[in-house]
């Protein structure tokens, strides 16, 4: 799944605007594609499995902050940015591995209609 469906990490009611960055934005997109009756099931799996991916998500977000710092640094240090990006890429891969099982469980919890709607939204590039 490789963050195929991205992630669903926002727990609240109803569809959301697709604001934010990274996982939060992707989760908003997936949640918006789901029928209303599937959203609580989806969120319940994410919440139940949070401990299995939260450490990797925190590390990914910290690495993202390091990328931002290196990008804005003056004088600019290309080697520092490259190192920060390399570390971010490693954290991204680790998060994907940790989160894939959660996504599979979340997709198992939603209806066939919900899964079809998510697949259709992915094809449309939403």
C-alpha positions in Angstrom: 0.0 0.0 0.0 3.0 2.2 0.6 1.1 5.1 1.9 -1.0 4.3 -1.2 -4.0 5.5 0.6 -1.7 7.7 2.5 -2.9 7.7 5.9 -5.7 8.7 7.9 -4.7 10.4 11.0 -7.2 13.1 11.6 -9.9 12.0 14.0 -13.0 14.2 14.0 -16.3 14.4 12.4 -17.2 14.8 8.8 -15.2 15.7 5.7 -12.4 18.2 6.1 -10.8 20.7 3.8 -7.5 19.3 2.5 -5.3 21.5 4.5 -2.1 20.8 6.3 0.9 18.9 5.2 1.9 15.4 4.7 -0.1 12.7 6.4 -2.8 15.0 7.7 -3.5 16.3 4.2 -3.5 12.8 2.7 -5.8 11.5 5.5 -8.2 14.3 4.8 -8.3 13.3 1.1 -9.0 9.7 2.0 -11.6 10.5 4.6 -13.4 12.8 2.2 -13.6 9.9 -0.3 -15.3 7.6 2.2 -19.0 7.3 2.7 -20.0 8.9 6.0 -20.8 5.5 7.6 -17.3 4.3 6.9 -15.4 7.2 8.5 -15.9 6.1 12.1 -14.7 2.6 11.3 -11.7 4.0 9.5 -10.8 6.3 12.4 -11.3 3.6 15.0 -8.6 1.5 13.3 -6.2 4.4 13.1 -6.7 5.2 16.8 -6.4 1.5 17.8 -3.2 1.1 15.9 -1.6 4.5 16.7 1.1 3.0 18.9 2.3 0.9 15.9 3.1 4.0 13.8 3.3 7.0 16.0 7.0 6.8 16.8 7.9 6.6 13.1 5.5 9.5 12.3 7.1 11.6 15.1 10.6 10.9 13.6 9.4 11.8 10.1 7.9 15.1 11.3 11.2 15.9 13.2 13.2 15.1 10.0 10.9 17.4 8.1 11.7 20.2 10.5 15.4 19.6 9.9 14.8 19.9 6.2 13.0 23.2 6.7 15.8 24.5 8.8 18.5 23.4 6.4 16.6 25.0 3.5 16.3 28.3 5.2 19.8 28.4 6.6 22.1 31.3 5.7 24.6 31.0 4.5 23.1 28.1 2.5 24.8 24.8 3.1 24.0 22.3 0.2 25.6 19.4 2.1 23.5 20.0 5.2 20.3 20.1 3.1 21.3 16.9 1.3 22.0 15.2 4.6 18.6 16.4 6.0 16.8 15.2 2.9 18.5 11.8 3.0 17.5 11.4 6.7 13.9 12.5 5.8 13.8 9.9 3.1 14.9 7.2 5.5 12.2 8.3 8.0 9.6 8.3 5.3 10.4 4.8 4.3 10.3 3.6 8.0 6.9 5.3 8.5 5.5 3.7 5.3 6.6 0.2 6.6 5.0 0.9 10.0 1.8 2.3 8.6 1.1 -0.2 5.9 -0.4 -2.7 8.3 -2.7 -0.1 9.7 -3.9 0.9 6.3 -4.7 -2.7 5.4 -6.7 -3.1 8.6 -8.5 0.2 8.0 -9.4 -0.8 4.5 -10.6 -4.1 5.8 -12.9 -2.2 8.2 -14.6 -0.1 5.6 -17.3 -1.2 3.2 -16.6 -2.5 -0.3 -18.3 0.8 -1.5 -15.8 2.8 0.6 -12.8 0.9 -0.8 -14.1 1.4 -4.3 -14.6 5.2 -3.7 -11.0 5.5 -2.4 -9.7 3.7 -5.4 -11.7 5.9 -7.7 -10.5 9.1 -6.0 -6.9 7.9 -6.3 -7.3 7.3 -10.1 -8.7 10.9 -10.4 -5.7 12.2 -8.6 -7.6 13.8 -5.7 
